Amino acid sequence: MAALDRIDVAILEALQKDGRMTNAALAEKVGLSQSACSRRLDILEKDGVIKGYHARLSNAALGHRMTAIVHISLTGQFEKSLSEFEAAVKRCPNVVSCHLMSGEYDYILRIAARDLEDYERIHRDWLSAMPHVVKINSSFALREVIDRPNVGAVADA
């Protein structure tokens, strides 16, 4: 992947503000012809800089008003244990994000639940049943302060 130049950064910043912007509007905003802008977008997509276009939905509006941050410890970080756990966590529809970690816990999960009873169900039916889990530590978010989809485009390009 080539380094991002100032035009690439301008394209990325514009799309972060309005991912539904037409190619014509984007081209005008960044000072390119429509065909040049379209080529740039194709390259950014092919190189994996732009990973997709989607709507960000509100978990609360969909009835999932509780966010749990869950720390998971496994029996060990053997490749088989990690891959079996990761396959299981991908099947749980309430897991919003999952990260393999260094430090005290092996994974950190962000889980969306309707309420405490729903979280208890998720804990019982999903988390406790996942392979190689030996410890689950759950915390509940009191208020969301910020939830960015990603950081801004490269500032020093």
C-alpha positions as CSV (number, residue, x, y, z in Angstrom):
1,M,0.0,0.0,0.0
2,A,1.4,3.4,-1.0
3,A,1.5,6.2,1.5
4,L,-1.5,8.5,1.6
5,D,-1.1,11.9,0.1
6,R,-3.0,15.0,0.9
7,I,-5.7,14.2,-1.7
8,D,-6.3,10.7,-0.2
9,V,-6.5,12.3,3.3
10,A,-9.1,14.8,2.0
11,I,-11.1,12.0,0.4
12,L,-11.1,10.0,3.6
13,E,-12.0,13.0,5.8
14,A,-14.9,13.9,3.5
15,L,-16.2,10.3,3.4
16,Q,-16.0,10.1,7.2
17,K,-18.3,13.1,7.5
18,D,-20.7,11.9,4.7
19,G,-20.2,8.4,3.5
20,R,-23.2,8.8,1.2
21,M,-21.6,11.7,-0.7
22,T,-21.8,11.2,-4.5
23,N,-18.6,10.9,-6.5
24,A,-19.4,14.2,-8.2
25,A,-19.7,16.0,-4.8
26,L,-16.6,14.3,-3.5
27,A,-14.6,15.2,-6.6
28,E,-15.6,18.8,-6.3
29,K,-14.8,18.9,-2.6
30,V,-11.3,17.5,-3.0
31,G,-10.5,19.3,-6.3
32,L,-10.4,16.4,-8.7
33,S,-12.2,15.4,-11.8
34,Q,-14.9,12.8,-11.3
35,S,-12.9,10.1,-13.1
36,A,-9.7,10.9,-11.1
37,C,-11.7,10.8,-7.9
38,S,-13.3,7.5,-8.9
39,R,-9.8,6.0,-9.6
40,R,-8.5,7.2,-6.2
41,L,-11.5,5.6,-4.4
42,D,-11.0,2.3,-6.3
43,I,-7.3,2.3,-5.1
44,L,-8.2,3.2,-1.5
45,E,-10.8,0.4,-1.5
46,K,-8.5,-2.2,-3.2
47,D,-5.7,-1.3,-0.8
48,G,-8.0,-1.8,2.2
49,V,-7.8,1.8,3.4
50,I,-11.6,2.0,2.9
51,K,-12.9,-1.2,4.4
52,G,-16.6,-0.7,3.4
53,Y,-19.6,1.6,3.5
54,H,-22.4,1.0,6.1
55,A,-24.9,2.6,8.3
56,R,-24.0,3.0,12.0
57,L,-27.1,1.9,14.0
58,S,-28.0,2.8,17.5
59,N,-28.0,-0.2,19.8
60,A,-30.2,1.7,22.2
61,A,-32.7,2.4,19.4
62,L,-32.8,-1.3,18.5
63,G,-33.6,-2.2,22.1
64,H,-30.1,-2.9,23.4
65,R,-29.7,-0.2,26.0
66,M,-27.0,-1.9,28.1
67,T,-23.3,-2.1,27.1
68,A,-21.1,-4.6,28.9
69,I,-17.3,-4.7,28.8
70,V,-16.2,-8.2,29.4
71,H,-12.7,-9.5,30.1
72,I,-12.1,-13.1,29.3
73,S,-9.3,-15.4,30.4
74,L,-8.6,-18.7,28.6
75,T,-6.8,-21.8,29.8
76,G,-3.9,-20.7,27.6
77,Q,-2.9,-18.9,24.5
78,F,-2.3,-21.9,22.3
79,E,-3.3,-21.5,18.7
80,K,-6.0,-24.1,18.9
81,S,-7.5,-22.5,22.0
82,L,-7.5,-19.0,20.4
83,S,-9.0,-20.2,17.1
84,E,-11.7,-22.2,18.8
85,F,-12.6,-19.3,21.2
86,E,-12.6,-16.8,18.3
87,A,-14.9,-19.0,16.2
88,A,-17.3,-19.3,19.1
89,V,-17.3,-15.6,19.9
90,K,-18.1,-14.8,16.2
91,R,-21.3,-16.7,16.5
92,C,-22.6,-14.7,19.4
93,P,-24.9,-12.0,17.9
94,N,-24.6,-9.7,21.0
95,V,-20.8,-9.3,20.7
96,V,-20.2,-5.9,19.1
97,S,-16.4,-6.1,19.2
98,C,-13.7,-8.6,20.4
99,H,-10.0,-8.0,20.8
100,L,-7.1,-10.4,21.6
101,M,-5.1,-8.6,24.3
102,S,-1.8,-8.6,26.0
103,G,-1.8,-8.3,29.8
104,E,-3.9,-9.9,32.5
105,Y,-6.9,-11.0,30.3
106,D,-6.8,-12.7,26.9
107,Y,-9.8,-11.0,25.3
108,I,-11.9,-7.9,25.8
109,L,-15.4,-8.0,24.4
110,R,-18.0,-5.2,24.1
111,I,-21.5,-6.7,24.4
112,A,-24.9,-5.1,23.7
113,A,-27.8,-6.3,25.8
114,R,-31.4,-5.2,26.3
115,D,-31.1,-5.2,30.1
116,L,-29.5,-7.1,33.0
117,E,-31.7,-10.1,32.5
118,D,-30.6,-10.3,28.9
119,Y,-27.0,-10.0,29.8
120,E,-27.4,-12.8,32.3
121,R,-28.8,-14.9,29.4
122,I,-25.8,-14.0,27.2
123,H,-23.4,-14.8,30.0
124,R,-25.1,-18.2,30.8
125,D,-25.8,-19.3,27.2
126,W,-22.9,-17.9,25.3
127,L,-19.9,-16.6,27.3
128,S,-19.8,-19.4,29.9
129,A,-20.2,-22.0,27.1
130,M,-17.4,-20.8,25.0
131,P,-14.4,-23.2,24.7
132,H,-11.3,-22.7,27.0
133,V,-12.9,-19.9,29.1
134,V,-11.7,-20.0,32.8
135,K,-12.6,-16.5,33.9
136,I,-15.2,-13.9,33.0
137,N,-15.1,-10.3,34.4
138,S,-18.0,-8.1,33.4
139,S,-18.3,-4.3,33.8
140,F,-21.3,-2.2,32.8
141,A,-21.1,1.1,31.0
142,L,-23.0,3.8,32.8
143,R,-22.9,6.3,30.0
144,E,-21.4,6.5,26.5
145,V,-19.1,9.5,26.3
146,I,-17.7,8.9,22.8
147,D,-18.0,6.1,20.2
148,R,-16.0,6.9,17.1
149,P,-16.1,4.5,14.2
150,N,-12.4,5.2,13.6
151,V,-9.8,7.8,14.1
152,G,-9.4,10.7,11.7
153,A,-7.4,10.5,8.5
154,V,-3.6,10.8,8.7
155,A,-2.8,14.3,9.9
156,D,0.8,14.6,8.6
157,A,0.2,13.6,5.0
